[in-house]
């Protein structure tokens, strides 16, 4: 799909505030509401906009500990990898799961109440998975940046 500068501006606005009204975007873009609405629907249909979400403050919910876990899998057949992913996706503590290159196969991001909850996750869930190889945990001490926004300055706008 070819996108132009108006599409890019719409995407930028929605990344900052997905609750922004079509009317307010129209005013900023100098267009009427209908073409802006149609462009948003086109961006959704083409898969550039996949969903709209609210960013939650985990700490205010009592989820004070973030942990990254690098995992290697002992078997690398498609079925082993799929079973691992299916298991990981069923764990609510896991908020991200990435297949990566390098010394590990997967990088997980967990959000839990505290270090004790993390230990419970390791003992009662993660270590029970078959084909689990090496596991390295990285406890987050502080976070200086966390965003879902994608910088689109490299595009034609």
Number of C-alpha atoms within 10 A of each C-alpha: 8 4 13 11 11 14 17 16 16 20 20 17 15 18 19 12 13 14 12 12 12 17 15 11 19 17 12 12 14 10 13 13 17 12 12 21 17 11 16 19 13 15 18 13 11 11 11 13 15 10 8 11 10 8 8 8 10 14 13 8 9 12 16 15 20 25 20 18 19 21 20 21 19 14 13 12 9 9 10 16 18 12 14 18 15 11 14 19 14 9 13 10 20 19 14 13 17 12 14 13 9 7 10 17 18 20 20 18 17 21 21 22 16 14 14 11 15 19 13 11 17 12 11 11 13 17 13 10 14 14 16 16 14 13 15 12 13 11 14 11 8 8 7 4 5 6 8 8 11 9 9 12 9 6 10 9 12
